[in-house]
């Protein structure tokens, strides 16, 4: 009987907290990456079509979900992006149709969201990190610049895409 009373008390506490805070993920920190929400046409630096990306908010505004499709359609991926209030940073977990995955962490700085991986190891045993920077441009477009480095001094571009929102 004590267990049932305890469970009822816990349930009641959760319900009361939910009613008092109807939007748990509406803080300034939780909305720092909202500039990326939209349906985007993405181009390479030379202007060729790179693909399409659809970014939506899910889970009561707590998660940004990315759905990427390359221009040729043979490469797709999804990421889940969220503000981790326990660590005071943003995180992205990316999974693609080729078995790849990436876990990034970081912060918004000015008009940029800058996320970086922990140190990883390639097939040869060399270490490297990934850094992805999303920059909100004055015209509303977003530049996504993905770089990799083995010493965090010299960076090599992996992807450089310009996001322009689809016109309705």
NUVO-62236 format. One record per residue (C-alpha): residue number from 1; z, x negated, y. Coordinates in steps of 0.5 Angstrom, whole numbers. Each point is the difference from the previous one (the first is absolute). Layout:
# residues N
[site NUM, [Z, X, Y]]
...
This chain:
# residues 168
[site 1, [0, 0, 0]]
[site 2, [2, -6, 5]]
[site 3, [-7, -3, -2]]
[site 4, [-4, 7, 2]]
[site 5, [4, 0, 7]]
[site 6, [-1, -7, 1]]
[site 7, [-8, 2, -1]]
[site 8, [0, 6, 5]]
[site 9, [4, -4, 5]]
[site 10, [-5, -6, 0]]
[site 11, [-6, 5, 0]]
[site 12, [3, 4, 6]]
[site 13, [1, -7, 4]]
[site 14, [-8, -1, -2]]
[site 15, [-2, 7, 3]]
[site 16, [5, -1, 6]]
[site 17, [-3, -7, 2]]
[site 18, [-7, 3, -1]]
[site 19, [1, 6, 4]]
[site 20, [3, -5, 6]]
[site 21, [-6, -5, -1]]
[site 22, [-6, 4, -1]]
[site 23, [-5, -6, 1]]
[site 24, [3, -6, -3]]
[site 25, [-6, -4, 2]]
[site 26, [-1, 2, 7]]
[site 27, [3, -6, 3]]
[site 28, [-4, -5, 5]]
[site 29, [1, -5, -6]]
[site 30, [-3, 5, -5]]
[site 31, [-6, 2, 4]]
[site 32, [-2, -8, 2]]
[site 33, [-6, 0, -4]]
[site 34, [-2, 7, 2]]
[site 35, [-6, -3, 4]]
[site 36, [-4, -1, -7]]
[site 37, [0, 7, -2]]
[site 38, [-7, 3, 0]]
[site 39, [-6, 0, -4]]
[site 40, [-4, -6, 2]]
[site 41, [-7, -3, -1]]
[site 42, [2, -8, -1]]
[site 43, [-6, -5, 2]]
[site 44, [0, -8, -2]]
[site 45, [0, -5, 6]]
[site 46, [-8, 1, 0]]
[site 47, [0, 7, 1]]
[site 48, [-2, 2, -8]]
[site 49, [4, 5, -3]]
[site 50, [6, -2, -4]]
[site 51, [3, 7, -2]]
[site 52, [4, 6, 2]]
[site 53, [7, 1, 0]]
[site 54, [4, 6, 0]]
[site 55, [8, -1, 3]]
[site 56, [4, 6, -1]]
[site 57, [8, 1, 1]]
[site 58, [3, 3, -6]]
[site 59, [7, 1, -3]]
[site 60, [3, 4, 6]]
[site 61, [-3, -6, 5]]
[site 62, [3, -5, -4]]
[site 63, [-6, -4, -3]]
[site 64, [-7, -2, 3]]
[site 65, [-5, 1, -6]]
[site 66, [-6, -4, 0]]
[site 67, [-6, 2, -4]]
[site 68, [-6, -6, 1]]
[site 69, [-7, 1, -3]]
[site 70, [-5, -6, 1]]
[site 71, [-6, 1, 3]]
[site 72, [-4, 0, -7]]
[site 73, [6, 4, -3]]
[site 74, [1, -5, -6]]
[site 75, [7, -2, 3]]
[site 76, [6, 5, 2]]
[site 77, [7, -1, 1]]
[site 78, [6, 4, 3]]
[site 79, [6, -3, 3]]
[site 80, [7, 3, 2]]
[site 81, [3, -2, 7]]
[site 82, [7, 1, 2]]
[site 83, [5, -2, 4]]
[site 84, [6, -3, -4]]
[site 85, [6, 2, 4]]
[site 86, [5, -4, -4]]
[site 87, [-4, -7, 1]]
[site 88, [-3, 3, 7]]
[site 89, [-7, -2, -1]]
[site 90, [-6, 3, -2]]
[site 91, [-3, -1, -7]]
[site 92, [-7, 2, -4]]
[site 93, [-1, 0, -7]]
[site 94, [-8, 0, -2]]
[site 95, [-3, 1, -6]]
[site 96, [-7, 0, -2]]
[site 97, [-5, 2, -5]]
[site 98, [-1, -7, -2]]
[site 99, [7, -1, -2]]
[site 100, [2, -4, 6]]
[site 101, [6, 2, 4]]
[site 102, [4, -3, 6]]
[site 103, [7, 1, 3]]
[site 104, [0, -1, 8]]
[site 105, [6, 0, 4]]
[site 106, [1, -1, 8]]
[site 107, [1, 3, 7]]
[site 108, [-4, 3, 5]]
[site 109, [-1, -5, 6]]
[site 110, [-3, 3, 7]]
[site 111, [-6, 4, -2]]
[site 112, [-1, -4, -7]]
[site 113, [3, 2, -7]]
[site 114, [1, -7, -4]]
[site 115, [2, 0, -7]]
[site 116, [0, -6, -5]]
[site 117, [1, -1, -7]]
[site 118, [6, -4, -3]]
[site 119, [-3, -7, -3]]
[site 120, [-5, 1, -6]]
[site 121, [-3, -5, -5]]
[site 122, [-7, 0, -2]]
[site 123, [-3, -2, -6]]
[site 124, [0, -7, 1]]
[site 125, [7, 0, 2]]
[site 126, [-1, -1, 7]]
[site 127, [5, 5, 5]]
[site 128, [-3, 4, 5]]
[site 129, [2, 6, 5]]
[site 130, [-4, 6, 2]]
[site 131, [0, 3, 7]]
[site 132, [-3, 6, 3]]
[site 133, [0, 2, 7]]
[site 134, [-2, 7, 3]]
[site 135, [-1, 0, 7]]
[site 136, [-1, 6, 4]]
[site 137, [-5, -1, 5]]
[site 138, [-1, 3, 7]]
[site 139, [-5, 5, -2]]
[site 140, [4, 3, -6]]
[site 141, [-4, -5, -5]]
[site 142, [4, -4, -5]]
[site 143, [-1, -7, -2]]
[site 144, [2, -2, -7]]
[site 145, [0, -7, -1]]
[site 146, [2, -3, -7]]
[site 147, [2, -7, -1]]
[site 148, [3, -5, -5]]
[site 149, [3, -7, 1]]
[site 150, [3, -5, -5]]
[site 151, [4, -3, 6]]
[site 152, [1, 5, 5]]
[site 153, [-4, -4, 5]]
[site 154, [-7, 0, -2]]
[site 155, [-2, 7, -1]]
[site 156, [-7, 3, -4]]
[site 157, [-3, 6, 2]]
[site 158, [0, 5, -6]]
[site 159, [-2, 6, 3]]
[site 160, [-2, 2, 7]]
[site 161, [-1, 7, 2]]
[site 162, [-1, 5, 6]]
[site 163, [3, 7, -1]]
[site 164, [-4, 5, 4]]
[site 165, [3, 8, -1]]
[site 166, [-6, 4, -3]]
[site 167, [-2, 6, 5]]
[site 168, [2, 7, -2]]
